[in-house]
Amino acid sequence: MLIEDPVTTCLSPSVYDMICKLGFEVKESCGINSIVTQRGEVCWQTITDCVVYTESAQSLDYRGSVMLLGPVCAAVHSHLLSLTKGQFEIRYMPWLQWTAFPELFPELVDALETPGAPALPLGLMKLTACLERALGDVFLLNGKECPFLLRDLLASEELAEVFGRPVMDVLKVFIGSPCGLNLRNILWHGFASPHEIPPKSCAFCTRYCSVMILLTAGLGQLLERYLQRTEAVLARRPLVALTGLEELAVFPDVTSEVLSVLEEVVKKSTFVSKVMLPYWEAALIRFRSHRFADCAMLLLTQLETGLRRVFATVNECPERLLTAESTALYTTFDEILAKHLSDGKINQLPLFLGAPAMEFLWDFLNHQEGPRLRDHLSHGEFNLHDFPREATTQLLAFSVVLLLRFTDEDVSTAFKGKAAIKSLVALAEGYTAHFHPISQLKKQVLSCEKSIRVWPLLPLPQEAEEAARLEGTSEARACKSLITEILRELYHHLPESHGAVGDGDGLPAEMWPQLIRELCGTPVPTLFCPRTVVEVLTVLRNISAQCARASSQVVASAGLRHQQWVERRLRSRQRQTYLHMLGSIKLLSPVLYLILLLIALELVNIHAVCGKNTSEYQQYLKFLKSILQYMENLVAYTSQQKNKWSETIALTRTALLKIWTFSEKKQMLVHLAKKSTSKGVL
């Protein structure tokens, strides 16, 4: 339990000074006509003249620049407040179209009227995100691969070529460096509270939001001139689509009862600092207004703020609660959710939160194949209008359960007594990873198994089936014998219910799917997997992907050839190839099942790879890559372009020999793990 602490700011003294005081110290006024014309054209010279450099001219003097830009920001803020909505749209909206999100800016101007409200920092967050995305599109006019980090983007020669280096330096002061105002990171990482700024300088967000609106319009003007001069065309990258919503939906849709509970819990949970409470309240209002992206943004920043506080408490480093200086590390989700602290010590937060909560956070924030909500939102990669309710629902449900952990026991017990909350708690406590590579591999294997299960149902003409039975070769028989020998070696490691396999031909066809599904249902630890585990998982996933390709090709080719056979459209050679195909399919079915079984067995024992020395590990990787090579060749041979069905038998025999030989050495992970007590016999 966190002790309720009267946190008044999450900004360190020097950062607070930079943001809340420095730009307000120069009392000289700056005429708006020297900054922007009556037609809304930005006079960049006036703004860039306020940016100063160190004596060596090697770097920006951020403090000096912020001080000199203060009067400019004040003048711009007063100017925007003086405009009617119609005047703003006439003067500036044409220059904001390049952002692909022009409708945001009138909303921001409206928010300028209410300093201290959460709407303004939220709007500034959205502005920095859409500006970063738009600048990335401009970068690609001259560059090839857009930098991931905003600071690298602003420092690029590609943008300097379009906008000029002095203009880029202005942006660095506002959003591009921890030495400057660093507005983007301070807001997106949840350091700035809406009410922490004293009334006399409540323009922290309003002034800087105002000037960012004008700068964005000014960038649009510079871009238009560049495009006219070069006759280039600005192409917009497609936005990221949030797919796999059925996997995201672990929690049910939140009801009005759940929202009401959260409304009460945020006021009573020590997870929520009082200065940050308005953000939580605004998140609930946005959800009820169907502004799901806005709600998600606010929740993500506040989850990071709250978890940072827990992190600082359990690791006994209270200084990490505040924004870091430019020379130190910010405490963000990356470090909060890591296994180790920056000094190499074990991070106590994962132990405190427990695996289910950590898995949820890693799923939604970090795993490459997960939604990575914060990354995509903060980089402007989602369409905010189409942001799915389901994603925000998951964050809300998780927040309810998390905040209850930091609530007085009596209050927590009362809320957990409600059926809807009790259900959410149970789901949260049973959460397992969905987007970790281990989970993804399980899904791949099950999907491929489902595809192979269709093979016996493929339509086959009677005469072709008879001919295929006559196609048996000594190599095919040798392959079947090898499959049996490999299974004989592995039977000790099969789940106990499948240890007994009675006939001499190996595993009965009907048992393959059940066995593979059972193995994929075995829990495997996923948090903080070592590099060697991740490397092995990558190869196993590639093998599984090639299995799936081979299976889909078999299904497609068999369907096409059967139709051509029935319609008598196959020439003599094609009929012979079809017979070879049918003979090969009979062999390939148990072979692919065997490979899926090996993948599943190795997956269940994946952490045993950490027990291998360097030489053993390299030999093991070489073995896996030989299987991958076989699968890649099999995909090539079974394609409709090559149709080398006869060659697949020899190819398969070679691969099975390698598997059998390596299995005999007992160097597979399944051999290194604790052996099953199964007493079945093959």
C-alpha positions in Angstrom: 0.0 0.0 0.0 1.3 3.5 -0.9 1.3 6.0 1.9 -0.8 9.0 0.9 1.8 11.6 0.1 0.9 15.3 -0.6 2.7 15.4 -3.9 2.4 18.9 -5.3 4.6 18.5 -8.4 6.3 15.8 -10.5 8.6 18.3 -12.0 12.2 18.5 -10.6 13.2 22.0 -9.5 15.3 22.9 -12.6 12.6 21.5 -14.9 9.9 23.4 -13.1 12.0 26.6 -13.3 12.6 26.1 -17.1 8.9 25.5 -17.9 7.0 27.5 -15.3 9.3 30.5 -14.7 12.0 31.1 -17.2 9.8 32.1 -20.1 7.9 34.5 -18.0 10.8 36.5 -16.6 11.4 38.9 -19.6 8.8 41.6 -19.2 9.3 43.3 -22.6 6.4 43.0 -24.9 6.7 41.8 -28.4 4.4 43.2 -31.2 2.3 40.5 -32.8 2.8 42.2 -36.2 6.4 41.3 -36.1 5.5 37.7 -35.6 2.6 37.1 -37.9 1.0 39.2 -40.7 -2.7 40.1 -41.0 -3.0 37.3 -43.5 -1.6 34.8 -41.1 1.8 34.4 -42.6 4.4 33.6 -39.9 7.5 35.9 -39.8 10.0 33.2 -38.9 13.0 35.7 -38.7 11.5 37.2 -35.5 11.1 33.8 -33.9 14.5 32.3 -35.0 16.3 35.5 -33.8 15.2 34.5 -30.2 17.2 31.2 -30.4 20.7 31.7 -29.1 23.7 29.4 -29.1 26.6 28.7 -26.7 29.8 30.7 -27.1 31.3 27.9 -29.1 28.2 27.9 -31.3 28.4 24.1 -31.1 25.0 23.7 -29.4 21.8 25.6 -28.5 21.6 27.7 -25.3 18.3 26.3 -24.3 17.8 28.5 -21.2 18.7 31.6 -23.0 16.4 30.7 -25.9 13.4 29.9 -23.6 13.8 33.3 -21.9 13.9 35.2 -25.1 11.0 33.3 -26.6 8.8 34.1 -23.6 7.5 37.5 -25.0 6.9 35.9 -28.4 4.8 33.1 -26.7 2.8 35.7 -24.7 2.1 37.8 -27.8 1.0 34.7 -29.8 -1.2 33.6 -27.0 -3.0 37.0 -26.7 -3.3 37.1 -30.5 -5.1 33.7 -30.7 -7.4 34.6 -27.9 -8.4 37.8 -29.7 -9.5 35.9 -32.8 -13.0 34.7 -33.4 -13.4 31.1 -34.6 -14.1 32.3 -38.1 -11.0 34.5 -38.2 -8.8 31.6 -37.0 -10.2 29.3 -39.6 -9.7 31.8 -42.4 -6.1 32.8 -41.4 -4.7 29.5 -40.3 -6.7 26.4 -41.3 -5.3 26.3 -44.9 -1.8 26.0 -43.4 -2.7 23.2 -41.0 -4.0 20.8 -43.6 -0.5 19.3 -44.0 -0.8 17.7 -40.6 -3.7 15.5 -41.8 -5.5 16.4 -38.5 -6.6 20.0 -39.1 -9.8 19.6 -37.0 -7.7 19.3 -33.9 -6.6 23.0 -34.0 -10.0 24.8 -33.5 -10.6 22.4 -30.6 -7.2 23.5 -29.1 -8.0 27.2 -29.6 -11.3 26.6 -27.6 -9.3 24.9 -24.9 -7.1 28.0 -24.5 -10.0 29.8 -22.8 -9.8 27.4 -19.8 -6.2 27.3 -18.5 -5.7 24.6 -15.8 -8.2 22.2 -17.3 -7.1 18.8 -18.5 -8.3 19.6 -22.0 -5.3 21.8 -22.7 -2.5 19.3 -21.9 -4.4 16.6 -23.6 -4.7 18.8 -26.7 -1.0 19.6 -26.6 -0.3 15.9 -26.4 -2.4 15.3 -29.5 -0.7 18.3 -31.3 2.8 17.0 -30.7 1.8 13.5 -31.8 0.2 14.7 -35.1 3.1 17.1 -35.7 5.6 14.3 -35.3 3.7 12.1 -37.7 3.4 15.0 -40.3 7.1 15.8 -40.0 7.9 12.1 -40.6 6.0 12.3 -43.9 8.0 15.4 -44.8 11.2 13.6 -43.9 10.4 11.0 -46.5 10.4 13.6 -49.3 14.2 13.3 -49.1 14.9 10.4 -46.7 14.3 6.7 -46.8 13.7 5.5 -43.2 12.0 7.9 -40.8 13.7 8.1 -37.4 11.7 6.6 -34.5 12.7 9.3 -32.0 11.4 12.9 -32.3 14.8 14.3 -31.3 16.5 12.4 -34.1 13.8 13.5 -36.6 14.2 17.2 -35.7 18.0 16.9 -35.9 17.9 15.4 -39.4 19.3 17.1 -42.5 16.2 16.0 -44.5 13.9 18.3 -42.5 16.5 21.1 -42.4 16.5 21.0 -46.2 12.8 21.6 -46.2 12.3 24.0 -43.3 15.8 25.4 -42.6 18.1 24.6 -39.6 17.1 27.7 -37.6 13.4 26.6 -37.7 14.3 23.1 -36.6 16.3 24.7 -33.7 13.1 26.5 -32.6 11.3 23.2 -32.5 14.1 21.6 -30.6 13.7 24.3 -27.9 10.0 23.4 -27.5 9.7 19.7 -28.1 13.0 18.2 -29.1 15.4 18.0 -26.2 15.4 17.3 -22.5 17.6 20.4 -22.2 14.8 22.6 -23.4 11.1 22.8 -22.6 10.6 19.1 -23.7 6.9 19.6 -23.8 6.1 16.4 -25.6 7.9 14.1 -23.1 6.8 15.9 -20.0 3.2 15.6 -21.0 3.2 12.2 -22.6 5.0 10.6 -19.6 2.6 12.2 -17.1 4.9 14.6 -15.3 2.7 17.7 -15.6 -0.4 18.1 -13.5 -3.2 20.5 -14.6 -3.3 22.5 -11.4 0.3 22.5 -10.2 1.2 25.8 -11.9 0.7 29.0 -9.9 -2.1 31.3 -11.2 0.3 34.0 -12.3 2.0 31.5 -14.7 -1.0 29.3 -15.5 0.0 30.0 -19.1 2.5 27.1 -19.0 0.3 25.1 -21.2 -1.8 27.9 -22.7 1.2 30.0 -23.9 3.2 27.0 -25.2 0.1 25.5 -26.8 -0.6 28.8 -28.5 2.8 29.1 -29.9 2.9 25.4 -31.1 -0.3 26.1 -33.0 1.3 29.0 -34.8 4.5 27.2 -35.4 2.6 24.3 -37.0 0.8 26.7 -39.3 4.2 28.4 -40.1 5.7 25.0 -41.0 2.8 24.4 -43.4 3.6 27.7 -45.1 7.3 26.8 -45.5 6.3 23.3 -46.7 4.0 24.7 -49.4 6.8 26.9 -50.7 9.2 24.0 -50.8 6.7 21.8 -52.6 6.1 24.5 -55.2 9.8 25.1 -55.7 10.7 21.4 -56.1 7.4 20.2 -57.6 7.5 17.3 -55.1 4.4 15.6 -53.8 3.9 15.0 -50.1 2.7 11.4 -49.6 1.1 10.4 -46.3 2.0 7.1 -44.7 -0.9 4.8 -43.9 -2.0 4.9 -40.3 -1.6 1.9 -38.1 -4.7 -0.3 -37.9 -5.4 -1.8 -34.5 -6.2 -5.4 -35.4 -6.8 -8.5 -33.4 -9.4 -6.8 -31.2 -10.7 -10.2 -30.2 -7.4 -10.9 -28.6 -7.4 -7.6 -26.8 -10.8 -8.1 -25.3 -9.8 -10.0 -22.1 -12.2 -7.9 -20.0 -15.8 -7.5 -20.9 -17.2 -4.1 -21.9 -17.3 -1.8 -18.9 -20.8 -1.1 -17.6 -22.1 2.1 -16.0 -21.7 0.3 -12.7 -18.0 -0.2 -13.3 -17.5 3.4 -14.4 -19.2 4.6 -11.2 -17.0 2.4 -9.1 -13.9 3.8 -10.8 -15.2 7.3 -10.3 -15.3 6.6 -6.5 -12.0 4.6 -6.4 -9.9 7.3 -8.0 -10.8 9.6 -5.1 -9.9 7.0 -2.5 -6.9 5.1 -4.0 -3.4 6.2 -2.9 -2.3 5.2 -6.5 -3.7 8.5 -7.7 -2.0 11.7 -6.5 -4.5 14.4 -5.7 -2.8 16.8 -8.2 -3.5 14.3 -11.0 -7.1 13.5 -10.0 -8.5 15.9 -12.7 -6.9 13.7 -15.4 -8.7 10.6 -14.2 -12.0 12.5 -14.0 -11.5 13.8 -17.5 -10.7 10.3 -18.8 -14.1 9.1 -17.5 -15.9 12.0 -19.0 -14.2 11.4 -22.4 -15.1 7.7 -22.3 -18.8 8.5 -21.6 -18.6 11.0 -24.5 -17.3 8.2 -26.8 -13.9 10.0 -27.1 -12.1 6.7 -26.7 -8.6 7.8 -27.9 -8.7 10.8 -25.5 -9.6 8.5 -22.7 -6.8 6.1 -23.5 -4.2 8.9 -23.7 -5.2 10.2 -20.3 -5.3 6.7 -18.7 -1.9 5.8 -20.1 -0.2 8.9 -18.8 -1.8 8.4 -15.4 -1.0 4.7 -15.2 2.6 5.7 -15.9 2.5 8.4 -13.2 1.0 6.1 -10.6 3.3 3.2 -11.4 6.3 5.5 -11.3 5.3 6.4 -7.8 5.0 2.7 -6.9 8.4 2.0 -8.6 10.0 4.8 -6.6 8.5 3.5 -3.3 9.3 -0.2 -3.7 12.8 0.5 -5.0 13.5 3.1 -2.3 14.4 5.8 -4.8 12.0 8.7 -4.2 14.0 11.0 -6.4 12.9 9.0 -9.5 9.4 10.3 -9.0 10.4 13.6 -10.5 11.4 14.5 -14.0 15.1 13.9 -14.6 17.6 16.5 -15.6 19.0 16.4 -19.1 22.0 14.5 -17.8 20.0 11.8 -16.1 17.4 9.1 -17.0 13.7 9.7 -17.1 11.8 7.1 -15.2 9.3 5.9 -17.8 7.4 2.7 -18.6 10.6 1.3 -20.1 12.4 1.3 -16.8 9.4 0.9 -14.6 8.6 -2.5 -16.3 12.2 -3.7 -16.7 13.7 -6.6 -14.8 16.7 -4.6 -13.6 17.3 -1.0 -12.5 19.8 1.1 -14.3 22.4 0.2 -11.7 21.9 -3.5 -12.3 19.8 -4.2 -9.2 16.6 -6.2 -9.4 13.6 -4.0 -10.0 11.1 -4.7 -7.2 8.1 -3.5 -9.0 7.4 -6.7 -11.0 7.6 -8.7 -7.8 5.2 -6.3 -6.1 2.7 -6.2 -8.9 2.8 -9.9 -9.8 3.0 -11.7 -13.1 -0.6 -11.1 -14.3 -0.4 -7.3 -14.0 3.1 -7.3 -15.6 1.9 -9.5 -18.5 -1.0 -7.1 -19.2 1.2 -4.1 -19.2 3.8 -5.7 -21.4 1.1 -6.9 -23.8 -0.5 -3.5 -24.2 2.6 -1.4 -24.2 5.8 -3.3 -25.2 5.4 -6.5 -27.2 6.1 -5.9 -30.8 3.1 -7.8 -32.0 0.8 -6.3 -29.4 -1.2 -3.0 -29.8 1.7 -0.9 -28.3 -1.0 1.7 -27.5 1.3 4.4 -26.0 3.9 4.2 -28.7 1.4 4.4 -31.5 -0.7 7.1 -29.9 2.3 9.3 -28.9 3.8 9.1 -32.4 0.5 10.0 -34.1 0.1 6.6 -35.8 -3.6 5.9 -35.0 -6.7 7.5 -36.4 -8.1 9.0 -33.2 -11.6 9.2 -34.6 -11.7 5.4 -35.2 -9.9 4.4 -32.0 -11.8 1.3 -30.8 -13.8 1.3 -27.6 -12.6 -2.3 -26.9 -9.0 -1.1 -26.4 -10.0 1.7 -24.0 -12.3 -0.7 -22.2 -9.3 -2.9 -21.4 -7.4 0.0 -19.9 -10.3 1.1 -17.8 -11.0 -2.4 -16.4 -7.3 -2.9 -15.6 -7.2 0.5 -13.9 -10.2 -0.5 -11.6 -8.4 -3.6 -10.4 -5.1 -1.9 -10.0 -6.4 1.1 -8.1 -8.3 -1.2 -5.7 -5.0 -2.7 -4.6 -4.1 0.8 -3.3 -7.3 1.4 -1.5 -8.2 0.8 2.2 -9.1 -2.8 2.8 -12.7 -2.0 3.9 -13.4 0.1 0.9 -11.7 -2.5 -1.4 -13.7 -5.4 0.0 -16.9 -3.5 -0.4 -16.3 -2.7 -4.1 -15.0 -6.3 -4.8 -18.3 -7.6 -3.4 -20.0 -6.2 -6.5 -20.4 -9.0 -9.1 -19.1 -6.9 -11.9 -15.9 -5.9 -10.0 -15.4 -9.4 -8.7 -15.4 -10.7 -12.2 -12.8 -8.1 -13.3 -10.6 -9.0 -10.4 -10.8 -12.7 -11.3 -9.9 -12.0 -14.9 -7.0 -9.7 -14.0 -5.6 -12.3 -11.6 -5.7 -15.0 -14.2 -4.3 -12.9 -17.0 -1.6 -14.5 -19.2 0.4 -13.1 -22.0 -1.3 -12.8 -25.4 1.4 -11.1 -27.5 4.6 -12.5 -26.1 6.6 -14.5 -28.8 5.8 -17.7 -26.7 2.1 -17.0 -26.9 2.3 -16.1 -30.6 4.2 -19.4 -31.3 1.5 -21.4 -29.6 -1.1 -19.7 -31.8 0.9 -20.4 -34.9 1.3 -24.1 -34.1 -2.4 -24.5 -33.4 -3.4 -22.7 -36.6 -1.0 -24.9 -38.6 -2.3 -28.0 -36.9 -5.8 -27.0 -37.8 -4.8 -26.6 -41.5 -3.2 -30.0 -41.6 -6.3 -31.6 -40.1 -8.1 -30.7 -43.3 -5.9 -32.8 -45.4 -7.8 -36.1 -45.0 -10.9 -34.3 -46.1 -9.4 -33.1 -49.4 -11.4 -34.5 -52.4 -9.7 -37.3 -54.1 -10.9 -39.3 -57.2 -11.2 -43.0 -56.6 -8.8 -44.0 -59.3 -6.3 -41.5 -58.0 -6.5 -42.9 -54.5 -5.8 -46.4 -55.9 -2.9 -45.2 -58.0 -1.5 -43.3 -55.0 -1.4 -46.5 -53.0 0.7 -48.1 -55.6 3.1 -45.1 -55.4 4.8 -46.3 -52.3 8.6 -46.3 -52.6 11.4 -47.6 -50.4 12.3 -44.0 -49.5 8.7 -43.3 -48.4 8.8 -46.5 -46.2 12.1 -45.4 -44.8 10.6 -42.0 -43.9 7.7 -43.7 -42.0 10.2 -45.9 -40.2 12.2 -42.8 -39.2 9.1 -41.1 -37.9 8.4 -44.1 -35.7 12.0 -44.2 -34.4 11.9 -40.4 -33.5 8.6 -40.9 -31.7 10.1 -43.9 -29.8 12.9 -41.6 -28.6 10.4 -38.8 -27.6 7.6 -40.9 -26.0 9.0 -40.4 -22.5 8.5 -36.7 -22.9 4.9 -36.8 -24.1 2.2 -35.8 -21.7 1.3 -38.9 -19.6 -2.1 -39.4 -21.2 -0.4 -39.9 -24.6 2.6 -41.9 -23.5 1.2 -45.3 -24.7 1.2 -45.7 -28.5 0.4 -49.2 -29.4 1.0 -49.9 -33.1 4.3 -50.1 -34.9 3.5 -47.3 -37.3 4.0 -44.5 -34.8 1.3 -42.2 -33.4 -2.3 -42.8 -34.6 -3.4 -40.0 -36.9 -6.3 -39.0 -34.6 -3.9 -38.5 -31.7 -1.6 -35.9 -33.3 -4.1 -32.9 -33.0 -5.0 -33.7 -29.4 -1.4 -34.1 -28.3 -0.3 -30.9 -30.0 -3.2 -28.9 -28.5 -2.4 -30.3 -25.0 1.2 -29.3 -25.3 0.3 -25.8 -26.5 -2.0 -25.5 -23.4 0.9 -26.0 -21.1 1.9 -22.8 -19.2 5.3 -21.4 -20.1 6.9 -18.5 -18.2 7.1 -15.4 -20.5 8.3 -12.5 -18.4 11.9 -11.3 -19.0 13.0 -14.1 -21.4 16.8 -14.2 -21.8 18.2 -13.4 -25.3 19.0 -17.1 -26.0 15.3 -18.0 -25.4 14.2 -15.2 -27.7 16.6 -16.3 -30.4 15.3 -19.9 -30.3 11.8 -18.7 -30.3 12.5 -16.7 -33.5 13.7 -19.8 -35.3 10.9 -22.0 -34.1 8.4 -19.4 -35.2 10.0 -19.3 -38.7 9.8 -23.1 -38.9 6.1 -22.9 -37.9 5.4 -20.2 -40.4 6.9 -22.3 -43.2 4.9 -25.3 -42.0 1.8 -23.2 -42.4 2.8 -22.1 -45.9 3.5 -25.7 -47.0 0.1 -26.8 -45.6 -1.8 -24.1 -47.4 0.0 -24.9 -50.6 -0.9 -28.5 -50.3 -4.6 -27.7 -49.7 -4.7 -25.2 -52.7 -2.8 -27.5 -55.1 -4.9 -30.6 -54.2 -8.1 -28.7 -54.7 -7.0 -27.3 -58.1 -5.7 -30.7 -59.4 -8.7 -32.6 -58.3 -11.0 -30.2 -60.2 -8.8 -30.5 -63.3 -8.8 -34.3 -62.9 -12.6 -34.4 -62.7 -12.9 -32.1 -65.7 -10.2 -34.2 -67.6 -8.1 -31.1 -68.2 -4.8 -32.7 -67.1 -2.3 -33.8 -69.6 -0.4 -37.1 -69.2 2.5 -35.6 -67.4 0.3 -33.5 -65.2 -1.7 -36.7 -64.2 1.5 -38.3 -63.2 2.5 -35.3 -61.2 -0.9 -35.4 -59.5 -0.3 -39.1 -58.5 3.1 -38.1 -57.1 1.4 -35.3 -55.2 -1.1 -37.7 -53.6 1.6 -40.1 -52.6 3.7 -37.3 -51.1 0.7 -35.9 -49.2 0.2 -39.2 -47.4 3.8 -38.9 -46.1 3.9 -35.2 -45.5 1.0 -35.2 -43.2 2.7 -37.1 -40.4 6.0 -35.3 -41.1 4.5 -31.9 -40.6 2.6 -33.1 -37.5 6.0 -34.5 -36.2 7.6 -31.1 -36.7 4.8 -29.3 -35.0 5.1 -31.8 -32.1 8.8 -31.1 -31.9 8.2 -27.3 -31.8 5.6 -27.8 -29.1 7.8 -30.0 -27.0 10.8 -27.6 -27.4 8.5 -24.7 -26.5 7.3 -26.3 -23.3 10.9 -26.7 -22.3 12.2 -23.5 -23.9 13.9 -22.2 -20.8 16.2 -25.3 -20.7 18.2 -23.6 -23.4 19.8 -21.4 -20.7 21.5 -24.5 -19.4 23.5 -25.1 -22.6 27.1 -23.8 -22.9 28.1 -21.7 -25.9 29.1 -24.6 -28.1 26.0 -26.7 -27.3 23.8 -23.7 -27.9 25.4 -23.0 -31.3 25.0 -26.7 -32.3 21.3 -26.6 -31.2 20.7 -23.4 -33.3 22.4 -25.1 -36.2 20.0 -28.1 -35.8 16.9 -25.9 -35.7 18.1 -23.9 -38.7 18.5 -27.2 -40.7 14.8 -28.0 -40.0 14.0 -24.4 -41.1 16.0 -25.0 -44.3 14.1 -28.2 -44.9 10.8 -26.4 -44.5 11.8 -23.6 -46.8 12.8 -26.1 -49.5 9.6 -28.0 -49.0 7.6 -24.8 -49.5 9.6 -24.2 -52.7 9.1 -27.8 -54.0 5.4 -27.9 -53.3 4.6 -24.6 -54.9 2.4 -24.7 -58.0 5.3 -23.1 -59.9 7.7 -26.0 -59.3 5.5 -29.1 -58.4 8.5 -31.2 -57.4 6.5 -33.7 -55.5 8.7 -36.7 -56.1 11.8 -34.8 -54.8 10.0 -34.0 -51.5 10.4 -37.7 -50.4 14.2 -37.6 -50.6 14.3 -34.1 -49.1 12.1 -35.3 -46.2 14.2 -38.4 -45.6 17.3 -36.3 -45.2 15.6 -34.0 -42.8 14.2 -36.9 -40.7 17.7 -38.4 -40.5 19.0 -35.1 -39.1 16.2 -35.0 -36.5 16.7 -38.6 -35.5 20.5 -38.2 -35.2 20.2 -35.1 -33.1 17.5 -36.7 -31.0 19.7 -39.7 -30.4 22.4 -37.4 -28.9 19.7 -36.2 -26.4 20.6 -32.5 -27.0 17.1 -31.2 -27.6 15.6 -29.1 -24.9 13.0 -31.8 -24.2 15.9 -34.0 -23.2 17.5 -31.4 -20.9 14.3 -30.7 -19.0 13.0 -32.9 -16.1 11.9 -36.1 -17.6 8.2 -37.2 -17.5 7.3 -40.1 -15.4 5.2 -41.5 -18.2 5.3 -45.3 -18.4 3.8 -45.7 -21.8 5.5 -47.8 -24.4 5.8 -47.3 -28.1 
